[in-house]
Amino acid sequence: MKGNTWIEGWFEKCEVLEIKPWEWDFKQSYIKEPIPKDKSSIELILDYKSRKLTEIGICNVTKRRGRDADCDKEPFYIYQLLWSTDYEPKSESQLNLDRYNLIRGETMNSFITTFSHSKTLTYDSHIKHKFEKFATATHCIGNFTVLPHWMNTGRNRFSQDYWDVTMYSLFEFFQPLGCWKQFVARYFLQPYVNDDEEWTVSEFWEGHFAGIGNYNQLKPQNEQELSEYLHKVNLRIEERGKWMIKKVCEELKLQHFTFYDELKDRQIRFSNELN
């Protein structure tokens, strides 16, 4: 009941602030006042990474802040509802124990990896607008999942935190076992796979998987690849986030919220159905 109460309270706060839940930036957990609409999303995420967000903010579950702030741990009650995870948020005095939690919230696609690399590329100003959107989307519900802690730690070196590469490796492991489609459906990962016979994984840009094993080749190599990546990752985070919120609303019978009107007739789309 506690988790359901938090979720309903969060939805109510979204309505008051006129923010759709799938667009809620969980960096808000470390800022007392609503994030100003004219605040640069890039500046905000850099402040977060620099541990400058030191307040107990709106709808903060973990009571973390500053150096302990961790956005993907805040929606714990949503993970619990959708995926029956047993991880409970720790008090501030127990934060050092978090490393021992086996299954916990994690971020699927990293902003900093691509943003830092982009400084080595030449690109037009329109890319900055896509980066601003990604800076917010990075910490929206659609970019969060649950993973074994060891798996998330290990995938960084292998995939550079590009979720299509992570999915490709999971496809190679799960597909021969006959449980790939069940895994994708369970975690609402259809936006990352094609609606073909095997539900093959879709690359963020052509040739991305050819870079597996080469640390630098996994990052966008030119403006075209960078633009394609930002477009696709933002779209997939939003698509998945809408579906997650729809499932939560229906599970808890919270279809009375205004934002649900946009979700009630939706079906989650596969990668090949997205622009």
C-alpha positions as CSV (number, residue, x, y, z in Angstrom):
1,M,0.0,0.0,0.0
2,K,2.9,2.4,0.8
3,G,4.2,2.0,-2.8
4,N,0.8,2.5,-4.3
5,T,0.3,5.6,-2.2
6,W,3.6,7.1,-3.4
7,I,2.8,6.4,-7.1
8,E,-0.6,8.0,-6.8
9,G,0.9,11.0,-5.0
10,W,3.5,11.3,-7.7
11,F,0.8,11.3,-10.4
12,E,-1.0,14.0,-8.5
13,K,2.1,16.1,-8.4
14,C,2.6,15.6,-12.1
15,E,-1.0,16.9,-12.7
16,V,-0.4,20.0,-10.5
17,L,2.9,20.8,-12.2
18,E,1.4,20.0,-15.7
19,I,4.1,17.4,-16.4
20,K,3.3,14.1,-18.0
21,P,4.7,11.3,-15.9
22,W,6.7,9.9,-18.8
23,E,8.3,13.3,-19.1
24,W,9.1,13.7,-15.4
25,D,12.8,14.3,-14.9
26,F,13.8,12.4,-11.8
27,K,16.6,14.9,-11.1
28,Q,13.6,16.7,-9.6
29,S,14.2,14.3,-6.6
30,Y,17.1,16.5,-5.6
31,I,15.6,20.0,-6.1
32,K,13.0,21.4,-3.7
33,E,11.2,23.7,-6.1
34,P,9.9,22.7,-9.6
35,I,12.7,22.7,-12.2
36,P,12.4,26.1,-13.9
37,K,11.2,25.8,-17.5
38,D,14.0,28.0,-18.7
39,K,16.7,25.9,-17.0
40,S,19.1,24.3,-19.5
41,S,18.6,20.5,-19.3
42,I,22.3,20.1,-20.2
43,E,23.4,22.4,-17.4
44,L,21.1,20.5,-15.0
45,I,22.5,17.1,-15.8
46,L,26.0,18.4,-15.5
47,D,25.1,19.8,-12.1
48,Y,23.7,16.4,-11.2
49,K,26.8,14.6,-12.4
50,S,29.0,17.1,-10.4
51,R,26.9,16.3,-7.2
52,K,25.6,19.8,-6.9
53,L,22.0,18.8,-6.4
54,T,21.9,18.7,-2.7
55,E,18.3,19.1,-1.7
56,I,15.6,16.5,-0.8
57,G,13.4,17.3,-3.7
58,I,9.9,16.5,-4.9
59,C,8.8,12.9,-4.6
60,N,12.2,11.8,-3.3
61,V,11.9,8.2,-2.1
62,T,15.5,7.3,-1.1
63,K,16.3,10.5,0.8
64,R,19.5,10.7,-1.1
65,R,21.0,13.9,-2.4
66,G,24.3,15.4,-3.5
67,R,27.0,12.8,-3.9
68,D,24.5,10.0,-3.1
69,A,21.9,11.1,-5.6
70,D,20.9,8.4,-8.0
71,C,17.9,9.0,-10.2
72,D,17.3,5.5,-11.3
73,K,16.8,4.3,-7.7
74,E,14.0,6.8,-7.1
75,P,11.1,5.0,-8.9
76,F,11.5,1.9,-6.8
77,Y,7.8,1.5,-6.2
78,I,7.2,1.4,-10.0
79,Y,9.8,-1.3,-10.4
80,Q,8.2,-3.2,-7.5
81,L,4.7,-3.0,-9.1
82,L,5.8,-3.9,-12.7
83,W,8.6,-6.4,-12.0
84,S,8.2,-7.5,-8.4
85,T,11.7,-6.4,-7.5
86,D,12.5,-6.8,-3.8
87,Y,15.1,-4.0,-3.4
88,E,14.0,-1.5,-0.8
89,P,15.4,2.1,-0.7
90,K,18.0,2.4,2.1
91,S,18.2,5.1,4.8
92,E,21.1,7.6,4.5
93,S,23.0,5.6,7.1
94,Q,22.7,2.5,5.0
95,L,23.6,3.8,1.6
96,N,27.0,2.1,1.6
97,L,25.1,-1.2,1.6
98,D,23.5,-0.6,-1.8
99,R,26.3,-2.4,-3.6
100,Y,25.0,-5.7,-2.2
101,N,21.5,-5.3,-3.7
102,L,21.3,-7.9,-6.5
103,I,18.5,-6.5,-8.6
104,R,18.0,-2.7,-8.7
105,G,17.1,0.2,-10.9
106,E,19.6,1.2,-13.6
107,T,19.8,3.7,-16.5
108,M,19.7,2.2,-19.9
109,N,21.2,4.9,-22.2
110,S,23.9,7.2,-20.9
111,F,23.9,10.9,-21.7
112,I,27.5,11.7,-20.6
113,T,29.1,9.1,-22.7
114,T,27.8,10.5,-26.0
115,F,27.8,14.2,-24.9
116,S,31.5,14.0,-23.9
117,H,32.4,12.2,-27.1
118,S,30.4,14.8,-29.2
119,K,33.0,17.4,-28.4
120,T,35.4,15.7,-30.8
121,L,32.8,16.0,-33.6
122,T,31.7,18.9,-35.8
123,Y,27.9,19.3,-36.0
124,D,25.2,21.9,-36.6
125,S,23.3,23.8,-33.9
126,H,20.2,21.6,-34.3
127,I,22.0,18.8,-32.6
128,K,22.1,20.8,-29.4
129,H,18.3,20.9,-29.2
130,K,18.3,17.0,-29.4
131,F,20.9,16.9,-26.7
132,E,18.7,19.1,-24.5
133,K,15.9,16.7,-24.9
134,F,18.2,13.7,-24.2
135,A,19.5,15.4,-21.0
136,T,16.0,15.3,-19.6
137,A,15.0,11.9,-21.2
138,T,18.0,10.2,-19.6
139,H,16.3,10.4,-16.2
140,C,12.8,9.8,-17.3
141,I,11.0,6.5,-16.4
142,G,11.3,5.2,-20.0
143,N,15.1,5.1,-19.7
144,F,15.1,3.0,-16.5
145,T,15.0,-0.7,-16.0
146,V,16.1,-3.2,-13.4
147,L,19.2,-5.3,-13.8
148,P,21.5,-7.5,-11.7
149,H,24.0,-5.0,-10.2
150,W,27.0,-7.0,-11.6
151,M,25.5,-7.0,-15.1
152,N,25.1,-3.2,-15.2
153,T,28.6,-2.7,-13.9
154,G,30.0,-5.1,-16.5
155,R,28.1,-3.8,-19.5
156,N,29.6,-0.4,-19.4
157,R,33.0,-1.4,-20.8
158,F,31.3,-3.8,-23.3
159,S,28.5,-1.6,-24.6
160,Q,29.5,2.0,-23.6
161,D,26.0,2.1,-22.1
162,Y,24.4,2.0,-25.6
163,W,21.2,0.0,-25.0
164,D,21.0,-1.5,-28.5
165,V,24.4,-3.1,-27.9
166,T,23.3,-4.5,-24.6
167,M,20.2,-5.8,-26.2
168,Y,22.2,-7.4,-29.0
169,S,24.2,-9.4,-26.4
170,L,21.1,-10.4,-24.6
171,F,19.5,-11.6,-27.8
172,E,22.5,-13.8,-28.6
173,F,22.1,-15.3,-25.1
174,F,18.3,-15.6,-24.7
175,Q,17.2,-16.4,-28.2
176,P,18.7,-19.9,-28.4
177,L,17.1,-20.7,-25.0
178,G,13.6,-19.8,-26.4
179,C,12.9,-17.0,-23.9
180,W,14.0,-13.9,-25.8
181,K,10.5,-12.7,-26.6
182,Q,9.3,-13.3,-23.1
183,F,12.2,-11.1,-21.8
184,V,11.5,-8.3,-24.2
185,A,7.7,-8.3,-23.4
186,R,8.4,-8.5,-19.6
187,Y,10.5,-5.4,-19.6
188,F,8.7,-3.5,-22.4
189,L,11.6,-3.4,-24.7
190,Q,9.7,-3.7,-28.0
191,P,10.9,-0.2,-29.1
192,Y,14.4,-1.7,-29.4
193,V,13.5,-4.7,-31.5
194,N,12.0,-5.2,-34.9
195,D,8.6,-6.9,-35.3
196,D,10.0,-9.7,-37.4
197,E,10.0,-13.5,-36.8
198,E,12.8,-13.4,-34.2
199,W,12.4,-9.9,-32.8
200,T,15.8,-8.9,-33.9
201,V,17.5,-6.0,-32.3
202,S,17.5,-2.6,-34.1
203,E,20.8,-0.6,-34.3
204,F,20.8,3.0,-33.3
205,W,22.7,3.7,-36.5
206,E,23.8,1.5,-39.4
207,G,26.9,-0.4,-38.6
208,H,26.8,0.2,-34.9
209,F,27.1,-3.5,-34.0
210,A,30.2,-3.7,-36.2
211,G,31.9,-1.6,-33.6
212,I,31.5,-4.2,-30.8
213,G,34.9,-4.9,-29.4
214,N,36.3,-1.5,-30.4
215,Y,36.0,0.9,-27.5
216,N,35.9,4.1,-29.7
217,Q,33.9,2.7,-32.6
218,L,30.8,2.2,-30.4
219,K,30.3,6.0,-30.3
220,P,28.9,8.1,-33.1
221,Q,31.7,8.8,-35.6
222,N,30.1,11.8,-37.4
223,E,27.2,14.2,-37.4
224,Q,24.9,11.9,-39.2
225,E,25.3,9.0,-36.7
226,L,25.0,11.4,-33.8
227,S,21.8,12.9,-35.1
228,E,20.3,9.5,-35.8
229,Y,21.2,8.3,-32.4
230,L,19.7,11.2,-30.5
231,H,16.5,11.1,-32.6
232,K,16.1,7.3,-32.0
233,V,17.0,7.2,-28.3
234,N,14.7,10.1,-27.4
235,L,11.8,8.5,-29.3
236,R,12.3,5.1,-27.7
237,I,12.6,6.4,-24.2
238,E,9.3,8.3,-24.7
239,E,7.5,5.3,-26.3
240,R,8.6,2.9,-23.6
241,G,7.8,5.4,-20.8
242,K,4.3,6.0,-22.0
243,W,3.6,2.2,-22.0
244,M,5.1,1.8,-18.5
245,I,2.8,4.6,-17.2
246,K,-0.2,3.1,-18.9
247,K,0.5,-0.3,-17.3
248,V,0.8,1.4,-13.9
249,C,-2.4,3.3,-14.3
250,E,-4.3,0.2,-15.2
251,E,-2.8,-2.0,-12.6
252,L,-3.7,0.5,-9.8
253,K,-6.9,1.6,-11.4
254,L,-5.7,5.2,-11.7
255,Q,-7.2,5.9,-15.1
256,H,-8.9,9.1,-13.8
257,F,-5.8,11.2,-14.3
258,T,-6.0,13.6,-17.2
259,F,-2.7,12.3,-18.8
260,Y,-4.2,8.8,-19.1
261,D,-6.5,10.0,-21.9
262,E,-3.4,10.1,-24.1
263,L,-2.5,6.5,-23.2
264,K,-5.8,4.6,-23.1
265,D,-5.9,3.5,-26.7
266,R,-2.1,3.0,-27.1
267,Q,-0.2,-0.2,-27.9
268,I,3.5,-0.3,-27.5
269,R,5.3,0.0,-30.9
270,F,8.3,-2.0,-32.2
271,S,11.4,-0.2,-33.5
272,N,10.4,-0.7,-37.2
273,E,7.1,1.1,-36.4
274,L,8.8,4.2,-35.0
275,N,10.0,7.0,-37.2
